[in-house]
Amino acid sequence: MRETQLHLGEPPAVVNAGVGVHGVASPTDVFRLPELWQLHLYQYDAELTVDGTAHLVRPGRVSLVPPGATVRYRYQGRSEHLYAHLRIAPRGLARTLPVVQDTGAELPALSQLMRHAIAAAPGTPERTRAEIWTALWRIADLTPRAAAEAGPHPAVGTAIAHIEAHLAAPLTIPRIARAAGVSHNHLTRLFRAETGTTVVAYIRRRRLERAHHLLRASTLSIPAVAASVGIPDLQAFNKACRRELGASPRALRGTTS
């Protein structure tokens, strides 16, 4: 097995997490976890075989083995790794990623996340779950291929991130294109191809979605909501709400569904 599919729609259930020490009593281990995923962050050299496929383990590599897979380790002496055994619900977009990957520059962050998760497990399992979930997201984005499968063209992803971070500010396509590292025209073409809509339409939709949420879920004044989504002109905000959401801001504030 060289690849596996990971779902990240909700935090995993962390059944156990700790520091594993192997290669002391025996130079090999062969086992399965019938119902649990295995997450290992390595600090040693070894050979790992997963359902008949061989992988090289090196310091700084991470493996994520799905439930039911047969694993065989061949150690070179005392071998220590950080691990977590998980239940992962099949919810959310499936991410295809290698069973074993190099963590590269992510190693310090992943080591810290897993050590925090291990330390928190006895008293605050909720934190353990959050730390491991964050680690899984970082692992899912280690390879460009995995990242590409999970989302749009990198320039479009950068443009969307810029938009989401600056919804309250004036936004222009040239400025967004500069943030994404592409030309105005190239971003326009990419954005429509990837999302099926224009940059301007996306900004308008996201501003009104955020406004709708704030009108219904918060006690912010209507002028404050308008300003927080980049439409400080109240007349323009009222027209936008009626056009996009079907009612005035005051009427939307009174709805409960």
Solvent accessible surface area in square Angstrom, and as a share of the most:
residue,aa,sasa,rsa
1,M,61,0.27
2,R,159,0.58
3,E,78,0.35
4,T,12,0.07
5,Q,103,0.46
6,L,0,0.00
7,H,45,0.20
8,L,7,0.03
9,G,43,0.41
10,E,56,0.25
11,P,37,0.24
12,P,2,0.01
13,A,42,0.32
14,V,35,0.20
15,V,70,0.40
16,N,73,0.38
17,A,17,0.14
18,G,10,0.09
19,V,68,0.39
20,G,8,0.08
21,V,67,0.38
22,H,56,0.25
23,G,16,0.15
24,V,107,0.62
25,A,109,0.85
26,S,46,0.30
27,P,87,0.55
28,T,34,0.20
29,D,41,0.21
30,V,85,0.49
31,F,62,0.26
32,R,124,0.45
33,L,26,0.13
34,P,89,0.56
35,E,119,0.54
36,L,25,0.13
37,W,23,0.08
38,Q,2,0.01
39,L,0,0.00
40,H,6,0.03
41,L,3,0.02
42,Y,2,0.01
43,Q,77,0.34
44,Y,18,0.07
45,D,54,0.28
46,A,0,0.00
47,E,89,0.40
48,L,0,0.00
49,T,39,0.22
50,V,0,0.00
51,D,76,0.39
52,G,71,0.68
53,T,26,0.15
54,A,71,0.55
55,H,22,0.10
56,L,92,0.46
57,V,0,0.00
58,R,83,0.30
59,P,80,0.50
60,G,10,0.09
61,R,59,0.22
62,V,2,0.01
63,S,1,0.01
64,L,2,0.01
65,V,2,0.01
66,P,19,0.12
67,P,50,0.31
68,G,27,0.26
69,A,3,0.02
70,T,55,0.32
71,V,0,0.00
72,R,98,0.36
73,Y,3,0.01
74,R,109,0.40
75,Y,11,0.04
76,Q,143,0.63
77,G,32,0.31
78,R,162,0.59
79,S,2,0.01
80,E,52,0.23
81,H,3,0.02
82,L,1,0.00
83,Y,38,0.15
84,A,0,0.00
85,H,38,0.17
86,L,0,0.00
87,R,121,0.44
88,I,26,0.13
89,A,25,0.19
90,P,110,0.69
91,R,137,0.50
92,G,51,0.49
93,L,115,0.57
94,A,36,0.28
95,R,10,0.04
96,T,26,0.15
97,L,0,0.00
98,P,27,0.17
99,V,1,0.01
100,V,21,0.12
101,Q,10,0.04
102,D,89,0.46
103,T,4,0.02
104,G,55,0.53
105,A,105,0.81
106,E,51,0.23
107,L,61,0.31
108,P,96,0.61
109,A,30,0.23
110,L,1,0.00
111,S,27,0.17
112,Q,108,0.48
113,L,25,0.13
114,M,2,0.01
115,R,116,0.42
116,H,71,0.32
117,A,0,0.00
118,I,35,0.18
119,A,80,0.62
120,A,12,0.09
121,A,36,0.28
122,P,120,0.76
123,G,62,0.60
124,T,71,0.41
125,P,76,0.48
126,E,127,0.57
127,R,122,0.44
128,T,3,0.02
129,R,96,0.35
130,A,53,0.41
131,E,19,0.09
132,I,1,0.01
133,W,72,0.25
134,T,60,0.35
135,A,0,0.00
136,L,1,0.00
137,W,107,0.38
138,R,92,0.34
139,I,2,0.01
140,A,0,0.00
141,D,74,0.39
142,L,35,0.18
143,T,33,0.19
144,P,117,0.73
145,R,109,0.40
146,A,0,0.00
147,A,41,0.32
148,A,67,0.52
149,E,88,0.39
150,A,29,0.22
151,G,36,0.35
152,P,53,0.33
153,H,70,0.31
154,P,104,0.65
155,A,8,0.06
156,V,0,0.00
157,G,28,0.27
158,T,61,0.35
159,A,0,0.00
160,I,39,0.20
161,A,61,0.47
162,H,36,0.16
163,I,0,0.00
164,E,47,0.21
165,A,77,0.60
166,H,75,0.34
167,L,1,0.01
168,A,59,0.46
169,A,35,0.27
170,P,105,0.66
171,L,27,0.13
172,T,65,0.38
173,I,30,0.15
174,P,60,0.38
175,R,110,0.40
176,I,0,0.00
177,A,2,0.02
178,R,168,0.61
179,A,46,0.35
180,A,15,0.12
181,G,65,0.63
182,V,36,0.20
183,S,67,0.43
184,H,80,0.36
185,N,98,0.50
186,H,69,0.31
187,L,0,0.00
188,T,51,0.30
189,R,148,0.54
190,L,26,0.13
191,F,0,0.00
192,R,131,0.48
193,A,88,0.68
194,E,78,0.35
195,T,52,0.30
196,G,60,0.57
197,T,35,0.20
198,T,46,0.27
199,V,1,0.01
200,V,80,0.46
201,A,25,0.20
202,Y,19,0.07
203,I,13,0.06
204,R,88,0.32
205,R,110,0.40
206,R,54,0.20
207,R,32,0.12
208,L,3,0.01
209,E,69,0.31
210,R,78,0.28
211,A,0,0.00
212,H,49,0.22
213,H,111,0.50
214,L,32,0.16
215,L,2,0.01
216,R,105,0.38
217,A,71,0.55
218,S,33,0.21
219,T,139,0.81
220,L,78,0.39
221,S,61,0.39
222,I,32,0.16
223,P,69,0.44
224,A,38,0.29
225,V,0,0.00
226,A,0,0.00
227,A,50,0.38
228,S,39,0.25
229,V,0,0.00
230,G,17,0.17
231,I,27,0.14
232,P,100,0.63
233,D,81,0.42
234,L,84,0.42
235,Q,124,0.55
236,A,44,0.34
237,F,1,0.00
238,N,49,0.25
239,K,116,0.49
240,A,7,0.05
241,C,0,0.00
242,R,135,0.49
243,R,154,0.56
244,E,72,0.32
245,L,51,0.25
246,G,63,0.61
247,A,27,0.21
248,S,15,0.10
249,P,8,0.05
250,R,186,0.68
251,A,51,0.40
252,L,9,0.04
253,R,75,0.27
254,G,61,0.59
255,T,58,0.33
256,T,130,0.75
257,S,120,0.77
